[in-house]
């Protein structure tokens, strides 16, 4: 019996907010906290996972959110 997850099981990479800068240069912790604070207005609530009092960032959801923001800004540009 193996302890490793099967190929069809996706395990998200969750990063505690204080450790974000160990993995990524952008956004800085202050900017990340601002996104978290305004998460219900900016759609960042899809990225944030709360476990008790600890706030974790779903890394894959973060990059999906960034891609959606870029696409959204193109849609708002008038020709």
N, C-alpha and C positions, 0 to 999 in steps of 0.2 A: 504494500500500500504506500502510495506516494503522498507527501504533504504539499506538493506543488499544485497550483490550480490548473484545471484542465484548459485546453486551448480555447474553448468556447466561453470561458468565464473572463469577464473584463474586470480588473481591479484598478480603480482610479488611483492616481498618484496624488495623495492629499498632503499639502505642505502647510505646516503651522505658519501663521502670519509672521512671527518674529524670525523665522528661518527662511523666508522668501528670498532674501538677498544672497543666501548661500547657493541658491539654484539659478537665480535670474538677476540681471542688472536692472531691468525695468519691469514695472515701475518701482521707484524707491518705496520704502516702507510707509513713509508719510502719504504718498500718493495712493498706495494700496489701501491704507486706512480710510482715506477720503472716499474711495470707491465703495468700500464696505459700509461706511456710514450712510451713504446715499444709495445703497443697493436697491431699495424699493422703487426709486425714481429712474435709475439708469439701467435696470435689467441685470445688474451684477449679482442679484440674489440667486441666479442660476449657478454661480461660481462658488458661492459661500456655503460651507457645510458647518453646522454647529454641533459640537459634541460636548454637552454640558456647557461650561463657560468658555471652552476652547473654540476658536474660530480657525477653520482649515480652508485652504484654497484648493479646489479641484483643478489641477494643472491643465488637463485636456479641455475642461469647460472654460477656463480662462482664455486659452488661445482661440477657442470657438467664439467666445464673446468678443475678443479683439477683432476677429475676421468679420463678424456681424457689424461692428462699429464702422469699419472701413467701408463695407458695402452700403451701410445706411447713409454715410456722408455723401456717397456718390449719388444716391437716390434723391437727396435733398437739393442737389445742384440744379438750377434752372438754366436751360439753354437759351 
